[in-house]
Amino acid sequence: MTTNEFIDAVKSIGYKVNQSNKNVTRRKHKIQITREGQRHPIAWVFTNEMYSMRSLGVDAKTYDLLVDYSRTPINER
């Protein structure tokens, strides 16, 4: 799954998506997922590291997207 496909899929569910380099070590880049109207992300996934994500109460469909994206090899994103 490419990064753009992942972002489009998450947005289509109704979440807000933001990309960030803040608050991460070793210059990791992450995609943050936030509920509309809220300020703090409920999930994020790193774009340059496989199997690295965090989920704090997303629905099952969004969780599956996070897992699929985090399992995608870096060179295929």
Biopython code that builds the backbone (N, CA, C, O; Angstrom):
import numpy as np
from Bio.PDB.StructureBuilder import StructureBuilder

atoms = [
    (1, "MET", "N", (0.844, -1.172, 0.000)),
    (1, "MET", "CA", (0.000, 0.000, 0.000)),
    (1, "MET", "C", (0.895, 1.242, 0.000)),
    (1, "MET", "O", (1.804, 1.361, 0.821)),
    (2, "THR", "N", (0.633, 2.150, -0.912)),
    (2, "THR", "CA", (1.434, 3.371, -0.956)),
    (2, "THR", "C", (0.956, 4.336, 0.134)),
    (2, "THR", "O", (-0.134, 4.191, 0.685)),
    (3, "THR", "N", (1.797, 5.311, 0.420)),
    (3, "THR", "CA", (1.449, 6.307, 1.429)),
    (3, "THR", "C", (0.200, 7.075, 1.014)),
    (3, "THR", "O", (-0.678, 7.320, 1.841)),
    (4, "ASN", "N", (0.112, 7.454, -0.249)),
    (4, "ASN", "CA", (-1.063, 8.192, -0.720)),
    (4, "ASN", "C", (-2.334, 7.346, -0.638)),
    (4, "ASN", "O", (-3.393, 7.860, -0.278)),
    (5, "GLU", "N", (-2.242, 6.070, -0.964)),
    (5, "GLU", "CA", (-3.398, 5.177, -0.844)),
    (5, "GLU", "C", (-3.852, 5.079, 0.613)),
    (5, "GLU", "O", (-5.048, 5.118, 0.904)),
    (6, "PHE", "N", (-2.892, 4.951, 1.516)),
    (6, "PHE", "CA", (-3.211, 4.866, 2.934)),
    (6, "PHE", "C", (-3.915, 6.133, 3.416)),
    (6, "PHE", "O", (-4.953, 6.062, 4.074)),
    (7, "ILE", "N", (-3.346, 7.282, 3.087)),
    (7, "ILE", "CA", (-3.929, 8.558, 3.512)),
    (7, "ILE", "C", (-5.342, 8.723, 2.950)),
    (7, "ILE", "O", (-6.253, 9.122, 3.675)),
    (8, "ASP", "N", (-5.527, 8.421, 1.673)),
    (8, "ASP", "CA", (-6.854, 8.544, 1.057)),
    (8, "ASP", "C", (-7.867, 7.617, 1.725)),
    (8, "ASP", "O", (-9.013, 8.008, 1.946)),
    (9, "ALA", "N", (-7.454, 6.396, 2.047)),
    (9, "ALA", "CA", (-8.354, 5.433, 2.687)),
    (9, "ALA", "C", (-8.761, 5.901, 4.083)),
    (9, "ALA", "O", (-9.925, 5.778, 4.464)),
    (10, "VAL", "N", (-7.819, 6.430, 4.836)),
    (10, "VAL", "CA", (-8.124, 6.908, 6.188)),
    (10, "VAL", "C", (-9.044, 8.130, 6.128)),
    (10, "VAL", "O", (-9.982, 8.241, 6.917)),
    (11, "LYS", "N", (-8.777, 9.035, 5.203)),
    (11, "LYS", "CA", (-9.638, 10.212, 5.051)),
    (11, "LYS", "C", (-11.051, 9.819, 4.633)),
    (11, "LYS", "O", (-12.021, 10.441, 5.064)),
    (12, "SER", "N", (-11.171, 8.787, 3.794)),
    (12, "SER", "CA", (-12.496, 8.371, 3.330)),
    (12, "SER", "C", (-13.354, 7.813, 4.469)),
    (12, "SER", "O", (-14.582, 7.820, 4.383)),
    (13, "ILE", "N", (-12.712, 7.335, 5.525)),
    (13, "ILE", "CA", (-13.438, 6.846, 6.697)),
    (13, "ILE", "C", (-13.939, 8.023, 7.541)),
    (13, "ILE", "O", (-14.902, 7.885, 8.295)),
    (14, "GLY", "N", (-13.286, 9.173, 7.410)),
    (14, "GLY", "CA", (-13.728, 10.353, 8.147)),
    (14, "GLY", "C", (-12.730, 10.909, 9.141)),
    (14, "GLY", "O", (-13.069, 11.793, 9.927)),
    (15, "TYR", "N", (-11.511, 10.408, 9.121)),
    (15, "TYR", "CA", (-10.488, 10.910, 10.033)),
    (15, "TYR", "C", (-9.698, 12.033, 9.377)),
    (15, "TYR", "O", (-9.652, 12.150, 8.152)),
    (16, "LYS", "N", (-9.079, 12.854, 10.212)),
    (16, "LYS", "CA", (-8.167, 13.889, 9.747)),
    (16, "LYS", "C", (-6.758, 13.300, 9.771)),
    (16, "LYS", "O", (-6.404, 12.582, 10.706)),
    (17, "VAL", "N", (-5.954, 13.599, 8.752)),
    (17, "VAL", "CA", (-4.602, 13.051, 8.635)),
    (17, "VAL", "C", (-3.594, 14.194, 8.599)),
    (17, "VAL", "O", (-3.792, 15.196, 7.913)),
    (18, "ASN", "N", (-2.514, 14.021, 9.350)),
    (18, "ASN", "CA", (-1.441, 15.001, 9.395)),
    (18, "ASN", "C", (-0.112, 14.256, 9.345)),
    (18, "ASN", "O", (0.031, 13.180, 9.927)),
    (19, "GLN", "N", (0.853, 14.838, 8.647)),
    (19, "GLN", "CA", (2.186, 14.237, 8.615)),
    (19, "GLN", "C", (3.107, 15.080, 9.478)),
    (19, "GLN", "O", (3.024, 16.308, 9.472)),
    (20, "SER", "N", (3.990, 14.416, 10.223)),
    (20, "SER", "CA", (4.788, 15.126, 11.209)),
    (20, "SER", "C", (6.166, 14.501, 11.390)),
    (20, "SER", "O", (6.354, 13.298, 11.203)),
    (21, "ASN", "N", (7.114, 15.339, 11.756)),
    (21, "ASN", "CA", (8.442, 14.897, 12.185)),
    (21, "ASN", "C", (8.666, 15.246, 13.643)),
    (21, "ASN", "O", (9.725, 14.931, 14.185)),
    (22, "LYS", "N", (7.713, 15.880, 14.293)),
    (22, "LYS", "CA", (7.871, 16.324, 15.671)),
    (22, "LYS", "C", (7.823, 15.154, 16.647)),
    (22, "LYS", "O", (7.186, 14.134, 16.385)),
    (23, "ASN", "N", (8.494, 15.315, 17.753)),
    (23, "ASN", "CA", (8.456, 14.378, 18.879)),
    (23, "ASN", "C", (8.843, 12.948, 18.514)),
    (23, "ASN", "O", (8.330, 11.996, 19.101)),
    (24, "VAL", "N", (9.724, 12.799, 17.570)),
    (24, "VAL", "CA", (10.197, 11.465, 17.227)),
    (24, "VAL", "C", (11.712, 11.462, 17.203)),
    (24, "VAL", "O", (12.347, 12.472, 16.899)),
    (25, "THR", "N", (12.272, 10.329, 17.524)),
    (25, "THR", "CA", (13.726, 10.217, 17.549)),
    (25, "THR", "C", (14.238, 9.745, 16.200)),
    (25, "THR", "O", (13.477, 9.217, 15.390)),
    (26, "ARG", "N", (15.485, 9.930, 15.968)),
    (26, "ARG", "CA", (16.181, 9.463, 14.772)),
    (26, "ARG", "C", (15.510, 9.893, 13.470)),
    (26, "ARG", "O", (15.516, 9.151, 12.488)),
    (27, "ARG", "N", (14.931, 11.096, 13.465)),
    (27, "ARG", "CA", (14.360, 11.686, 12.262)),
    (27, "ARG", "C", (13.295, 10.817, 11.599)),
    (27, "ARG", "O", (13.251, 10.723, 10.372)),
    (28, "LYS", "N", (12.468, 10.203, 12.370)),
    (28, "LYS", "CA", (11.376, 9.398, 11.826)),
    (28, "LYS", "C", (10.242, 10.310, 11.373)),
    (28, "LYS", "O", (9.977, 11.340, 11.994)),
    (29, "HIS", "N", (9.595, 9.935, 10.316)),
    (29, "HIS", "CA", (8.448, 10.671, 9.791)),
    (29, "HIS", "C", (7.205, 9.841, 10.059)),
    (29, "HIS", "O", (7.205, 8.634, 9.820)),
    (30, "LYS", "N", (6.150, 10.467, 10.550)),
    (30, "LYS", "CA", (4.949, 9.706, 10.863)),
    (30, "LYS", "C", (3.699, 10.365, 10.297)),
    (30, "LYS", "O", (3.652, 11.571, 10.053)),
    (31, "ILE", "N", (2.691, 9.525, 10.099)),
    (31, "ILE", "CA", (1.367, 9.975, 9.705)),
    (31, "ILE", "C", (0.486, 9.853, 10.939)),
    (31, "ILE", "O", (0.357, 8.773, 11.514)),
    (32, "GLN", "N", (-0.116, 10.961, 11.341)),
    (32, "GLN", "CA", (-0.973, 10.984, 12.520)),
    (32, "GLN", "C", (-2.438, 10.980, 12.092)),
    (32, "GLN", "O", (-2.807, 11.614, 11.103)),
    (33, "ILE", "N", (-3.256, 10.271, 12.836)),
    (33, "ILE", "CA", (-4.686, 10.175, 12.559)),
    (33, "ILE", "C", (-5.440, 10.756, 13.751)),
    (33, "ILE", "O", (-5.225, 10.365, 14.899)),
    (34, "THR", "N", (-6.328, 11.700, 13.446)),
    (34, "THR", "CA", (-7.071, 12.404, 14.478)),
    (34, "THR", "C", (-8.555, 12.393, 14.128)),
    (34, "THR", "O", (-8.919, 12.489, 12.956)),
    (35, "ARG", "N", (-9.396, 12.280, 15.122)),
    (35, "ARG", "CA", (-10.838, 12.406, 14.891)),
    (35, "ARG", "C", (-11.154, 13.860, 14.572)),
    (35, "ARG", "O", (-10.530, 14.770, 15.119)),
    (36, "GLU", "N", (-12.123, 14.079, 13.688)),
    (36, "GLU", "CA", (-12.554, 15.441, 13.366)),
    (36, "GLU", "C", (-12.976, 16.147, 14.647)),
    (36, "GLU", "O", (-13.673, 15.571, 15.482)),
    (37, "GLY", "N", (-12.551, 17.389, 14.796)),
    (37, "GLY", "CA", (-12.924, 18.173, 15.959)),
    (37, "GLY", "C", (-12.059, 17.936, 17.184)),
    (37, "GLY", "O", (-12.247, 18.593, 18.208)),
    (38, "GLN", "N", (-11.115, 17.007, 17.099)),
    (38, "GLN", "CA", (-10.217, 16.760, 18.222)),
    (38, "GLN", "C", (-8.813, 17.227, 17.876)),
    (38, "GLN", "O", (-8.464, 17.399, 16.708)),
    (39, "ARG", "N", (-8.029, 17.425, 18.904)),
    (39, "ARG", "CA", (-6.694, 17.981, 18.711)),
    (39, "ARG", "C", (-5.581, 16.935, 18.741)),
    (39, "ARG", "O", (-4.580, 17.065, 18.037)),
    (40, "HIS", "N", (-5.761, 15.908, 19.553)),
    (40, "HIS", "CA", (-4.694, 14.929, 19.755)),
    (40, "HIS", "C", (-4.919, 13.694, 18.886)),
    (40, "HIS", "O", (-6.045, 13.210, 18.768)),
    (41, "PRO", "N", (-3.846, 13.186, 18.280)),
    (41, "PRO", "CA", (-3.989, 11.991, 17.435)),
    (41, "PRO", "C", (-4.361, 10.751, 18.246)),
    (41, "PRO", "O", (-3.964, 10.593, 19.400)),
    (42, "ILE", "N", (-5.130, 9.884, 17.607)),
    (42, "ILE", "CA", (-5.512, 8.616, 18.249)),
    (42, "ILE", "C", (-4.726, 7.448, 17.671)),
    (42, "ILE", "O", (-4.796, 6.328, 18.177)),
    (43, "ALA", "N", (-3.978, 7.720, 16.607)),
    (43, "ALA", "CA", (-3.144, 6.675, 16.004)),
    (43, "ALA", "C", (-2.070, 7.338, 15.156)),
    (43, "ALA", "O", (-2.226, 8.470, 14.698)),
    (44, "TRP", "N", (-0.980, 6.614, 14.958)),
    (44, "TRP", "CA", (0.043, 7.050, 14.022)),
    (44, "TRP", "C", (0.821, 5.852, 13.536)),
    (44, "TRP", "O", (0.853, 4.791, 14.159)),
    (45, "VAL", "N", (1.454, 6.072, 12.382)),
    (45, "VAL", "CA", (2.266, 5.031, 11.759)),
    (45, "VAL", "C", (3.485, 5.718, 11.147)),
    (45, "VAL", "O", (3.369, 6.794, 10.560)),
    (46, "PHE", "N", (4.632, 5.104, 11.286)),
    (46, "PHE", "CA", (5.858, 5.672, 10.726)),
    (46, "PHE", "C", (5.988, 5.307, 9.255)),
    (46, "PHE", "O", (5.739, 4.166, 8.864)),
    (47, "THR", "N", (6.380, 6.286, 8.442)),
    (47, "THR", "CA", (6.479, 6.058, 6.997)),
    (47, "THR", "C", (7.807, 5.433, 6.584)),
    (47, "THR", "O", (7.907, 4.863, 5.498)),
    (48, "ASN", "N", (8.813, 5.532, 7.424)),
    (48, "ASN", "CA", (10.139, 5.041, 7.055)),
    (48, "ASN", "C", (10.640, 3.913, 7.963)),
    (48, "ASN", "O", (11.842, 3.678, 8.084)),
    (49, "GLU", "N", (9.690, 3.226, 8.595)),
    (49, "GLU", "CA", (10.055, 2.081, 9.434)),
    (49, "GLU", "C", (8.907, 1.068, 9.416)),
    (49, "GLU", "O", (7.770, 1.404, 9.749)),
    (50, "MET", "N", (9.206, -0.145, 9.033)),
    (50, "MET", "CA", (8.171, -1.179, 8.980)),
    (50, "MET", "C", (7.739, -1.603, 10.378)),
    (50, "MET", "O", (8.514, -1.528, 11.331)),
    (51, "TYR", "N", (6.497, -2.047, 10.484)),
    (51, "TYR", "CA", (5.914, -2.612, 11.709)),
    (51, "TYR", "C", (5.884, -1.633, 12.877)),
    (51, "TYR", "O", (5.839, -2.055, 14.033)),
    (52, "SER", "N", (5.909, -0.335, 12.595)),
    (52, "SER", "CA", (5.940, 0.650, 13.661)),
    (52, "SER", "C", (4.696, 1.530, 13.580)),
    (52, "SER", "O", (4.572, 2.377, 12.696)),
    (53, "MET", "N", (3.775, 1.310, 14.526)),
    (53, "MET", "CA", (2.526, 2.053, 14.563)),
    (53, "MET", "C", (2.002, 2.073, 15.991)),
    (53, "MET", "O", (2.477, 1.334, 16.853)),
    (54, "ARG", "N", (1.018, 2.929, 16.229)),
    (54, "ARG", "CA", (0.367, 2.961, 17.534)),
    (54, "ARG", "C", (-1.100, 3.291, 17.319)),
    (54, "ARG", "O", (-1.443, 4.171, 16.529)),
    (55, "SER", "N", (-1.943, 2.589, 18.017)),
    (55, "SER", "CA", (-3.382, 2.765, 17.889)),
    (55, "SER", "C", (-4.001, 2.945, 19.268)),
    (55, "SER", "O", (-3.780, 2.136, 20.169)),
    (56, "LEU", "N", (-4.772, 4.006, 19.423)),
    (56, "LEU", "CA", (-5.385, 4.308, 20.714)),
    (56, "LEU", "C", (-6.899, 4.436, 20.553)),
    (56, "LEU", "O", (-7.461, 5.501, 20.808)),
    (57, "GLY", "N", (-7.542, 3.385, 20.144)),
    (57, "GLY", "CA", (-8.997, 3.393, 20.087)),
    (57, "GLY", "C", (-9.614, 3.692, 18.741)),
    (57, "GLY", "O", (-10.680, 4.305, 18.679)),
    (58, "VAL", "N", (-8.979, 3.280, 17.665)),
    (58, "VAL", "CA", (-9.590, 3.445, 16.346)),
    (58, "VAL", "C", (-10.534, 2.275, 16.070)),
    (58, "VAL", "O", (-10.490, 1.253, 16.755)),
    (59, "ASP", "N", (-11.378, 2.436, 15.069)),
    (59, "ASP", "CA", (-12.286, 1.350, 14.705)),
    (59, "ASP", "C", (-11.516, 0.235, 13.996)),
    (59, "ASP", "O", (-10.350, 0.413, 13.642)),
    (60, "ALA", "N", (-12.156, -0.901, 13.792)),
    (60, "ALA", "CA", (-11.501, -2.083, 13.221)),
    (60, "ALA", "C", (-10.983, -1.834, 11.804)),
    (60, "ALA", "O", (-9.896, -2.295, 11.456)),
    (61, "LYS", "N", (-11.743, -1.115, 10.989)),
    (61, "LYS", "CA", (-11.320, -0.857, 9.602)),
    (61, "LYS", "C", (-10.039, -0.014, 9.571)),
    (61, "LYS", "O", (-9.124, -0.291, 8.795)),
    (62, "THR", "N", (-9.984, 1.004, 10.412)),
    (62, "THR", "CA", (-8.791, 1.855, 10.471)),
    (62, "THR", "C", (-7.606, 1.075, 11.019)),
    (62, "THR", "O", (-6.483, 1.233, 10.541)),
    (63, "TYR", "N", (-7.846, 0.246, 12.007)),
    (63, "TYR", "CA", (-6.773, -0.584, 12.550)),
    (63, "TYR", "C", (-6.204, -1.501, 11.464)),
    (63, "TYR", "O", (-4.987, -1.646, 11.349)),
    (64, "ASP", "N", (-7.072, -2.110, 10.679)),
    (64, "ASP", "CA", (-6.605, -2.977, 9.587)),
    (64, "ASP", "C", (-5.773, -2.196, 8.581)),
    (64, "ASP", "O", (-4.770, -2.705, 8.082)),
    (65, "LEU", "N", (-6.178, -0.959, 8.276)),
    (65, "LEU", "CA", (-5.386, -0.119, 7.376)),
    (65, "LEU", "C", (-4.011, 0.179, 7.959)),
    (65, "LEU", "O", (-3.009, 0.134, 7.246)),
    (66, "LEU", "N", (-3.961, 0.482, 9.247)),
    (66, "LEU", "CA", (-2.685, 0.745, 9.916)),
    (66, "LEU", "C", (-1.758, -0.469, 9.828)),
    (66, "LEU", "O", (-0.570, -0.331, 9.534)),
    (67, "VAL", "N", (-2.301, -1.644, 10.081)),
    (67, "VAL", "CA", (-1.499, -2.870, 10.031)),
    (67, "VAL", "C", (-1.029, -3.134, 8.606)),
    (67, "VAL", "O", (0.140, -3.454, 8.389)),
    (68, "ASP", "N", (-1.929, -3.005, 7.630)),
    (68, "ASP", "CA", (-1.543, -3.236, 6.233)),
    (68, "ASP", "C", (-0.435, -2.288, 5.804)),
    (68, "ASP", "O", (0.537, -2.705, 5.175)),
    (69, "TYR", "N", (-0.582, -1.012, 6.144)),
    (69, "TYR", "CA", (0.437, -0.037, 5.755)),
    (69, "TYR", "C", (1.756, -0.304, 6.471)),
    (69, "TYR", "O", (2.817, -0.236, 5.852)),
    (70, "SER", "N", (1.704, -0.607, 7.763)),
    (70, "SER", "CA", (2.954, -0.822, 8.506)),
    (70, "SER", "C", (3.691, -2.074, 8.038)),
    (70, "SER", "O", (4.902, -2.187, 8.229)),
    (71, "ARG", "N", (2.966, -3.022, 7.424)),
    (71, "ARG", "CA", (3.588, -4.238, 6.906)),
    (71, "ARG", "C", (4.120, -4.075, 5.469)),
    (71, "ARG", "O", (4.848, -4.935, 4.973)),
    (72, "THR", "N", (3.757, -2.987, 4.822)),
    (72, "THR", "CA", (4.219, -2.745, 3.456)),
    (72, "THR", "C", (5.716, -2.408, 3.468)),
    (72, "THR", "O", (6.140, -1.533, 4.222)),
    (73, "PRO", "N", (6.513, -3.086, 2.648)),
    (73, "PRO", "CA", (7.943, -2.756, 2.586)),
    (73, "PRO", "C", (8.154, -1.278, 2.227)),
    (73, "PRO", "O", (7.404, -0.712, 1.431)),
    (74, "ILE", "N", (9.162, -0.677, 2.811)),
    (74, "ILE", "CA", (9.424, 0.747, 2.643)),
    (74, "ILE", "C", (9.528, 1.144, 1.166)),
    (74, "ILE", "O", (9.003, 2.184, 0.769)),
    (75, "ASN", "N", (10.184, 0.345, 0.373)),
    (75, "ASN", "CA", (10.380, 0.697, -1.041)),
    (75, "ASN", "C", (9.096, 0.568, -1.870)),
    (75, "ASN", "O", (9.081, 0.979, -3.030)),
    (76, "GLU", "N", (8.024, 0.010, -1.309)),
    (76, "GLU", "CA", (6.756, -0.093, -2.012)),
    (76, "GLU", "C", (5.744, 0.962, -1.560)),
    (76, "GLU", "O", (4.633, 1.034, -2.086)),
    (77, "ARG", "N", (6.131, 1.760, -0.601)),
    (77, "ARG", "CA", (5.229, 2.785, -0.089)),
    (77, "ARG", "C", (5.261, 3.995, -0.973)),
    (77, "ARG", "O", (4.564, 4.973, -0.706)),
]
sb = StructureBuilder()
sb.init_structure("model")
sb.init_model(0)
sb.init_chain("A")
sb.init_seg("    ")
for serial, (resi, resn, name, xyz) in enumerate(atoms, 1):
    if name == "N":
        sb.init_residue(resn, " ", resi, " ")
    sb.init_atom(name, np.array(xyz, "f"), 0.0, 1.0, " ", f" {name:<3s}", serial, name[0])
structure = sb.get_structure()
